[in-house]
């Protein structure tokens, strides 16, 4: 009798909504010329920033292998993968981190933002450096929902606007090939302001988690150059195509004694999976 009543009680409790928390984070490469803001001085604060928010998924930019390995050594609940923009592990990665208890990577790969996307390290459109996308098809363990993540970092120079636009068109064309039922997430440092041409090219088929969020926290602008006061322009975005509500979006401004975990603020979006 007691067991039957307990079953009825549990059945009457509404199921908690399943969520997916995504972070995009330009972690700033380990440049020894950064002085007091060099990687050894800020790495533990960066780890604390991630741990404090506990995202299920992180798309990083400017990540070197030593940084990725350090992060997971301190946060063993996470795993990470990626390839550097040169096609090896000696340069910046578009490293993807995920909670192994929450997400299962089903398939993954890379392509380059160039006229020859499948050629590692390829450069086009007068860019000074290779630019790329690391992608992964994930399965959400609790719900079985599968979704595709693209993570990227666009060219940074003022004169690279045409290259950024071509990069956006390439990504948009690839995302358009996926069936409508497959949820898509695009994370990145786009080195272009929200509302500009690059943004418009991508949001023609994707929604902006910051704009869709029911609750927003922190400043809208995201690059601050280790100063804490962001420069005008939101350049770090989480875009998506999915029948999901965005419960919360936040720009995290954590600091300690004037030090910041990176020269960019990380951005988080919390999705309610439907």
N, C-alpha and C positions, 0 to 999 in steps of 0.2 A: 504493500500500500504506500509506504513511505517512498519507495523507489518510483512508483507511478506518479505520485505528487511532485517529486523532484523533477522528473522528466517533463511534466506539464509546466512547471515553473520555468525551467530552462528554455522550453520551447516558446514561452511567452516573452522572453527577453529579446528585444530587437537586436539583430546582429550589428556589431560595430562596423562602421564603414571602413573599407580597406583603403589605405592611402599609399601614395608613392611620393617620396620627397626627393627632389632632384636639385643638385647644386651645379653651377658653373663657376669655375675658379681659375683665373690666370694667376699662377703661383709665383711668378717671376723666377726666371732661371737663376742658377747659383753664380752670380757675377761677383768676383772678388772685389771689383771696383765699387761695389755698393757700400763699402765701409761699415758703418754701424748698422746698416740694413742688410748686410750680407746674409746668406742662407743660414750659417750656423747660429746667428744671433736671433733669428726669427722662426726657426723651424719648429720649436716646441710650441710657440704660440699658434702657428698654423695648425699643428696637430690638435691643439686644444679647441681651436675654432671649429674644426671638422667634428671633433668628438662632442662638442656642446650642442651642435645642431643635429648630429647623427643622421645625415642624409642616406637614403638607400642607394643613391647613384650620384657620381660626381664626374662631370666632364671637365678635365683640366687643360690648361694651355701653358706653354713654356716649360713643361715638366721635363727635367732630366732624370735619367734612370736612378741616380743616387738619391734624388728626392722622393721618387715613388717608392723605392725600397725602404727608405727611412720611415715614410708615413705608415706603411703597412707593418713595419717592425714595431711601431708604437700602437698601432690600431689593428691588431691581428684579426678582427672581425671582417676586415676588408681584404679583397684581392684587387690587383690592378693588372692591366695589360696595355700594350701599345707598341708602336714602332716609331722611330724618330723620323723627322721630315727628310732626312738623307737616306732613309730606307734601311737604317741599322739602329744601333742604340747609343750613338755618340753625340747626339744633338737633342733638340727639343722634341718631346713627344706630345701628342694629343692624348695623354694618358687617361684611361677610364677606370674609375674605382667603383666597386659595388660591394654591398653587404652580402656575403655568401649565404646568410640565413634567409635572405629575402628574395634574391634574384639568382636566376640560373642563366648563364650565357649560352645560347644555343648555337650561334654562328657569329663570326666577326671578320673584319678585314679593313683594308685601307684603300684610299685612292687619292690622287694628287690633283690639286686645282691647277690644271694646265691643259694644253691641247692634247696631251698624252697621259690621261689620268691613271692608267695602269702601270706606268713606268715610274718606279720609285725614284724620288729625288728630282723629278722633272720640273722645269721652270718655264713659264710662258708669260706673255703679256707684260714684258719689261719689269717683272718683279725682281727684287734683289736676292730673294731667298725662296726655297721651295715652300709651298703651302699645301696642306693636306686635310683630309677627313679620316678619322678613325670611326668605324661604325660597329654596331653590335645589335643582334637580335636577342632580346632578353625574354625570359619567362618569369613572371611574378609567381613565386612558389605558392602563396596562399590562395590565389584565385585562378591560376593557370592562364591569366591574360598574357599575351605576347605583344611586345612593342619593339619598335626600331629606334635606336639612338644614333644620331650623327653628332660628332664633336669636332670642332674646327677652330682655326685661328687665321683670320684674314690678314693680308698684307698691310703694313703699318704706315708707310710713307704717304705724305700728302699727295705726291704724284701717282700713287697707286689706285686712285679712285676707279679708273677704267678696269683695272685688274680685279678690284673688289666686286664691281658689277658683274664681270664675267664669271667670277667665282660663285656669286649668288645665283646666276642663271644656271650654272652647271649643277649646283646642289638642288635647285628647284626642279630641274629637269629629271634628275635621278629620283627625287622623292615622289614625283608625279607618277612614276612607274609602279609604285606599290599599290596594291589593292586598297580601296577606300576603307575597308574594314580594319586594316592594320594601323594601330596607333603609331604616331611618329613623334619623336622629340629631337629638337636641334638645339645644342648648347654651343656657346662659343664666345670668343672675343672677336668682334667683327670690325673693330677699328673704324666704325662708321656710326653716326648718331641715329638713334631711333627716330623715325619719321623721314629719313632721307631716302635716296634712290635705292641703295642696297637693301635697306629695311623694307621698302615697298615691294621690291622684287621677291623677297622671301615671304612676307606676310600676305602676298596674293593667295598663297595656298596654306598658310599656317597662321595660328593665333599667337599672340604675345601673352605669355603667362603673367607678366607684370600688369598689363592692362586688364586682363580677365580676372585678376585676383579679387576675391571678396574682401580680403584684408591685406593692406600693404604696410610694410614697416621699413624705416630707414630712408635715406636719400634716394632719389631716382638715378642720379649720376653715379658712375662706378669707378672711374680712374682717378687716383689722387696722388700718384708719384711719391708714396711714402709720407705725404704731408698730412693726410687725414681730411683735407678739404678737397672734395672732388671737383675736377674741372668740368665745365659744362658739356653735357653729352653723355647719354646712356649708351655705352658701347658693348656691354656684356649682357647677352640675352638668353632667355630660355623660350623657345618657340615650340609649338606643338600642333598636331592635328589628331584629335581624339574626342570622343564624347564624354570628356571628363570635366568636372568643375575644378577650378583652382581655389582652394580654400584660403591660401595665404601665399604671399610673395614677400621676400625680405631681402634688403641689402644690408649685409652684416658689417658693422663698423668697429669691430672689436680691436682694442689696442691695450698696451700695457707700458706705462712709463714712456709714452711718446713713440713707442715702436708698434709697427703694424705687421701682420703676417705676410702681406704682399703689397705691391704698389697698386693693385686693384682690390676693390671690395668684392668678396664672393656674393653671389646672388642665389637665393633658394626659392623654389616653388614647390608647394605641397598640393598634390592632386588627389581628388577623391575618385577612385576607380568605379566605373559604372558597369 
